[in-house]
Every structure is written in structure tokens, then in C-alpha cells.
Amino acid sequence: MSNENYLDKIKELPEAIKQLLGLVAIMMIIFLSFFVLNNIFGEGDELVAKMKIEEERIAQERKLNKLISSLPSGILVSFDGTDHFRLTDEVYEKVCNATKLIPQRAIMGANFLNYRAHEIYTMNGNKISETFVKWDEEKNKCLAGFVVSGKNVGVDETITVSGEALSFLSTGIDTRVYFIKNF
């Protein structure tokens, strides 16, 4: 009987208060639903960690892009004895980390010293499986290279050609490896 008294009292309330109570009840249901779903499916700390890593990567990329846009256009070298723009050791490392492209010219120049790589490269229609540019902490040098594979033409051979990136080409928008010195 007490339940009927409560229902009668609720029915006697003004319409505005009934609507407010309904709104509060719907909001509570929504919050509870999201709480339960977040506990079941939410990644929590892992998601926050991934987002921080991505934000740091974006911030680092912006710094590198700012550096690249400040460099003069043309050939950038890491050694003395040339008329081209000489990079300091610190800027050389930063340019290496910012460089992702290895143009055809640098690949062909490095291929001349590895006949088998050149042969597979020519057989497979001048296709490169992979390129890489990375900074070697031990040697304090920028290493660049590429991988050629003959698997698509029936040759079960994969060759990695790598060497020191001695110079870069700056376009003002990006940098590219200009010359690879094979080891």
C-alpha cells in the first residue's frame, strides 16, 4: 500500500517537476550505461599511453619539418671540401632522422658497386622491396639502403644494399638521400 501512496504523490506533482525527474532518470541511465561499457571495453591507461606516444611523434615531426624548411635548397653534405652546404654534426643527425626518401639516382649509384643487386633490380623491373634511412648511434653516421628481391621473377634471392648517406637533397619541403657510399 505504501507503493501506491508514492505513485499517487508522484502523479500529483506539477508537470514541470515530473519532466525534470524524467530527465534526471534518463541522464542517470545514460551515465550508468557508459560507465558499464567503459569498464567492459575501455582501454583506459593503454589508450592514454598510445595517445601520448602519438602526440610526441607528431611534435617531433613538426620540429623536423621546421628544421627542413630552414635549410637551403640544394645538396647538403656531411663532409668538408665541397661547395655544397655543409651540415654540422648535430644537424646531420637531425636531417638523417627526418629523411625518408631515397630517389632512383641514389639507388642506381649504390647499385654500381653491387653487381648482383643491380642484376636482380634490372630483372624484376626496377622494383625495390624496401628502403630505409636510419641513424647509427655507434658509428655516428646516417645509414641508408634498400632491399631488392627476385622472388617475383623466379629468383630466390634477396639482397640488401646499404651504406653511409654522405649527402642529401633538400627541396625545401623534404629531404632525400642524394649519395650513398657503400661499405
JOBEL-V368130 format. One record per pair of residues at least 12 apart in sequence whose ideal C-beta (glycine too) atoms are under 6 Angstrom apart, sorted by the first residue. I is the first residue (numbers start at 1). J is the second residue. D is the distance in whole Angstrom. If there is no record, write none. Layout:
[[I;J;D] [I;J;D]]
This chain:
[[64;98;4] [67;94;6] [68;98;6] [68;175;6] [71;170;5] [72;85;5] [73;170;6] [73;172;5] [75;167;6] [75;169;6] [75;178;6] [76;168;5] [76;170;5] [77;167;5] [78;92;5] [78;166;6] [93;135;6] [95;168;6] [95;175;6] [96;135;5] [96;142;3] [97;135;6] [98;175;6] [99;133;5] [99;175;5] [101;176;4] [102;131;5] [102;144;6] [102;177;5] [103;176;5] [106;177;5] [106;180;5] [107;146;6] [110;161;5] [110;180;4] [110;182;6] [113;182;4] [114;161;5] [117;148;5] [117;159;4] [117;161;5] [120;148;5] [120;150;4] [121;148;5] [123;150;6] [123;153;5] [124;150;6] [124;152;6] [124;153;5] [128;146;5] [129;147;4] [129;149;5] [130;147;4] [131;146;5] [132;145;6] [141;164;5] [142;165;4] [143;162;6] [144;165;4] [144;177;5] [144;180;5] [145;161;5] [145;162;3] [146;161;6] [147;160;5] [163;180;4] [163;181;5] [163;182;4] [163;183;5] [164;181;5] [165;177;5] [165;180;6] [166;179;5] [166;181;5] [167;179;5]]
